[in-house]
Amino acid sequence: MISPNCSIKDFKESVFPTAYLLVFILGLVGHLVSMYVFFRVWRKKRYLTTVNQFMVNLLVSDLMLVCSLPFRASYYLSGSTWIFGRVACRLLFYIFYLNMYTSIYFLVSLNIMRYLALIQPYRYKHLQKWCNGHLVCLLIWLFVALTSSPLLLLRRYTNSSTDIAQQCMELRNSNQTIQHLIIMNNATLSVGFLLPLVCILWCSVFVAYRLWKPGPSQRRVDISRKKAFALVIISLSFFIICFLPYHVMRTVFLHTELDVSNNNAGDSCETLWQVRKAAVVTLCLCVSHSCLDPILFFFVGENFRTFFAKLLRKKKTYTDNKKRIQKGAELQNLQK
């Protein structure tokens, strides 16, 4: 049987709080700025385009996840002790997976809209005119909320009666619990990650090909197309780096823990340490997507670029006027 010394408690208590609090600070600042920009756009036009509706919902989803991170960090900073009760523990896990998969689906929606805008512009305009973005967003939220609801019933506690009200983030060492998690993981892996990954890859490949390939009247690819091409590669890289390692390692981790539960993992801790530590690192990478999305908002959203361009122009005008007033005051003093 695996030795109890195979625990990576110290590793988790050093890595998770640092990663969670860093993502919380960066994500909160980025999303508050994004929220302000969207509010300015809505107040001026009194409506949001379908693309902006997807971006707002992605913002809300990420912001909910970001705001839950201090609770996760406090658990590990308190020596792996949970002080907020069972209901809050279950809600924390539910919110995490709800927001992660709604973010994935909103990213898919944005990629599909970008694909249509470039590859099929007439259909894109028709869709922008007739598509009910609110309804699509509502369906995404309902679908992910319902499919994630079994997490509310899942027990995340140890068998010890002294720990049942204290531990929250630990995997319950039960063969039945782990088997249930594996079934849920297989379902979410296919519907929540592989299917969106195929959609995003399909859209990205065609968009990148169209952007990089010069048109009939072009002898070279202009700078704007190169920037758009780079954006496609960056957004695809964000998705793959944040979500792919996590889903792979989550699958490996659960099957390894099942072997441990069945006493089939041997006597060495080396492999188990590596798997568990890799699962911790990839979970941190997955969480980091919530502070990277505002970067995409800035590059994808025309409203963001317009807003910051106006802000810089106003700052430049203010600085020029201040200098002009100072020079005028100095001239008047010299003439006295």
Salt bridges, closest charged atoms under 4 A:
GLU13 OE2 - LYS9 NZ 2.70
ASP62 OD2 - HIS31 NE2 3.59
ASP62 OD1 - HIS289 NE2 3.48
GLU170 OE1 - LYS12 NZ 2.84
GLU257 OE2 - ARG276 NE 2.72
GLU302 OE1 - ARG305 NH2 2.38
ASP320 OD2 - LYS316 NZ 3.23
